Amino acid sequence: MSQPRKPMDTPDTDARDSRAQPLRERIVLADHKPQLERVQRRLFLRSSLSLGALAMLSGCNMQDGDSVDKVLWAMSRWNDRVQGWLFNPNRLAPTYAASQITKPFPFNAFYPEYNVPEIDGSDYALEVSGLVADKTDWNLARLRSLPQTSQITRHICIEGWSAIGEWRGVPFHTFLKRIGADTSARYVGFKCADHYYTSLDMATALHPQTLLTLDFGSEPLPPKYGYPLKLRVPTKLGFKNPKHIAAIFVTNDYPGGYWEDQGYNWFSGS
């Protein structure tokens, strides 16, 4: 027996629901589109948080407290710890011949070159504090009295470019030993005259190529390259190489950094 036919003007309920469902989904998705785009953007831009990645992160503030940021921030700190475990304090960054030096060596900072700080070297005094025995200031003459060495190494910027330069100064491990730094401490922090700040793990601070730089080539550091004092760390990305250093401190408390506090990977090295 055939089934009775539905009246022509009576809609099929299942068909009606199937047509209405996409509409309801579109309405719900439209309501949440800004949040979804925000999550997608962060996940894409911060894909560099995967283990060993050193690409530039987004400028989003990773400390705004939402659940996505908390997860990503935890991933970043985990990557820092793993990179620290993998760091080989005896492995050297490549060095180059004088003929390979980049000319001109590029200027790079979080501000334009015309805002480079003007520092009078005659009254410069490097402040030292924290877990050190000798907390007296250091002027340039005193710094130059320490053993000096030079290196030709590659500066690798997180923006994707690199350049080779020649740097001369005091091996940082020599300076830390001279001030009686507690080398069992976790961090060395830096405060700079251009309001920049950053920090290193102690193993990197003691690396034989980490250099407290006074000269670029055969001349004192030009202002645009960090006069009067710059840290050269060839095992790290460029933003871990502070310029115009005004203060150094040794600590067990995490010091963060200008870019690190905005989401950049803190360890950022090999």
QUISUL-V766589 format. One record per residue. SS is DSSP state (@ for helix, = for strand, . for the rest). Layout:
ss
SS
SS
//
This chain:
ss
.
.
.
.
.
.
.
.
.
.
.
.
@
@
@
@
@
@
@
@
@
@
@
@
@
@
@
@
@
@
@
@
@
@
@
@
@
@
@
@
@
@
@
@
@
.
@
@
@
.
.
.
.
.
.
.
.
.
.
.
.
.
.
.
.
.
@
@
@
@
@
@
@
@
@
@
@
@
@
@
@
@
@
@
@
@
.
.
.
.
.
.
.
.
.
.
.
@
@
@
.
.
.
.
.
.
.
.
.
.
.
.
@
@
@
.
.
.
.
.
@
@
@
.
.
=
=
=
=
=
.
=
.
.
.
.
.
=
.
@
@
@
@
@
.
.
.
.
=
=
=
=
=
=
=
=
.
.
.
.
.
=
=
=
=
=
=
=
=
=
=
@
@
@
@
@
@
@
.
.
=
.
.
.
.
.
=
=
=
=
=
=
.
.
.
.
=
=
=
=
=
@
@
@
@
.
.
.
.
.
=
=
=
=
=
=
.
.
=
=
.
.
@
@
@
.
.
.
.
=
=
=
.
.
.
=
.
@
@
@
.
.
.
.
=
=
=
=
=
=
=
.
.
.
.
.
.
.
.
@
@
@
.
.
.
.
.
.
=
.
//
